[in-house]
Amino acid sequence: MFVFYFLFFGLISLLLSHKFFISHVFVLYRSATQTISQISSLQTTLSHHLLTQSQLITNLHNDAWKATDTIRDANIVLSKVGNRGSTCRVAMLTFFFVAGISLWFLDWYAQ
């Protein structure tokens, strides 16, 4: 067991004293910091896009409710127009019927 600890700590001291190992650790540290910086930047961008998307969804939702109200009002107006159209049709048929009978009567009277 003692030999294992001796070899382990001897290997660590050898690695720490080795210049290549320290420069390799420094490169790994720099790479990790750059990666963390990129992740932070991407997270900021993502949160900005999510906020914009949330605002757009809220606007779409409000516009959908407004459109629903507008369509409901348009349906009411169309039903009123349909009722007026049937009343107008009856009035026109009555007029043409009376005008036709009047012309027929005037033609019969003129003979």
C-alpha positions in Angstrom: 0.0 0.0 0.0 2.8 2.4 0.9 4.4 1.7 -2.5 1.2 2.6 -4.3 1.0 6.0 -2.5 4.7 6.6 -3.1 4.3 5.9 -6.8 1.0 7.9 -7.0 2.4 11.0 -5.4 5.7 10.6 -7.2 3.8 10.6 -10.5 1.8 13.7 -9.5 4.9 15.6 -8.6 6.5 14.5 -11.8 3.5 15.7 -13.8 3.3 19.0 -12.0 6.9 19.7 -12.5 6.6 18.9 -16.2 6.1 22.1 -18.2 4.0 20.4 -20.9 1.4 19.3 -18.4 1.0 22.8 -17.0 0.7 24.3 -20.5 -1.8 21.6 -21.4 -3.9 22.4 -18.3 -3.7 26.1 -19.2 -5.0 25.4 -22.7 -7.8 23.2 -21.3 -8.7 26.0 -18.8 -8.7 28.6 -21.6 -10.9 26.4 -23.8 -13.3 25.8 -20.9 -13.6 29.5 -20.2 -14.3 30.3 -23.9 -16.9 27.5 -24.0 -18.6 28.9 -20.9 -18.5 32.4 -22.4 -20.1 31.1 -25.6 -22.8 29.3 -23.6 -23.5 32.4 -21.7 -23.8 34.4 -24.9 -26.1 31.8 -26.4 -28.2 31.8 -23.3 -28.6 35.5 -23.5 -29.6 35.3 -27.2 -32.1 32.5 -26.4 -33.7 34.5 -23.6 -34.0 37.5 -25.9 -35.6 35.4 -28.6 -38.0 33.8 -26.1 -39.0 37.1 -24.8 -39.7 38.4 -28.3 -41.6 35.2 -29.1 -43.7 35.6 -26.0 -44.6 39.1 -26.9 -45.6 38.0 -30.4 -47.7 35.2 -29.1 -49.5 37.7 -26.8 -50.1 40.0 -29.7 -51.5 37.1 -31.8 -53.7 36.1 -29.0 -55.1 39.6 -28.6 -55.6 39.9 -32.4 -57.4 36.6 -32.5 -59.9 37.8 -29.8 -60.4 41.1 -31.7 -61.0 39.1 -34.9 -63.5 36.9 -33.2 -65.4 39.9 -31.9 -65.3 41.5 -35.3 -66.6 38.4 -37.0 -69.4 38.1 -34.4 -70.4 41.7 -35.2 -70.2 41.0 -38.9 -72.5 38.0 -38.5 -75.1 40.2 -36.7 -74.9 42.8 -39.5 -75.2 40.1 -42.2 -78.3 38.6 -40.5 -79.9 42.1 -40.4 -79.1 42.6 -44.1 -80.6 39.2 -44.9 -83.8 40.3 -43.1 -83.9 43.6 -44.9 -83.3 41.8 -48.2 -86.3 39.6 -47.7 -88.5 42.6 -46.8 -87.2 44.4 -49.9 -88.0 41.4 -52.1 -91.5 41.3 -50.8 -91.9 45.0 -51.4 -90.6 44.7 -55.0 -92.8 41.7 -55.8 -95.8 43.6 -54.5 -94.9 46.6 -56.6 -94.4 44.6 -59.7 -97.6 42.7 -59.1 -99.6 45.9 -58.6 -97.9 47.5 -61.6 -98.6 44.5 -63.7 -102.3 44.4 -62.7 -102.5 48.2 -63.3 -101.0 47.9 -66.8 -103.3 45.0 -67.6 -106.3 47.0 -66.3 -105.3 50.1 -68.3 -104.8 48.0 -71.4 -108.2 46.4 -71.0 -109.8 49.8 -70.3 -108.2 51.4 -73.4 -109.9 48.8 -75.7 
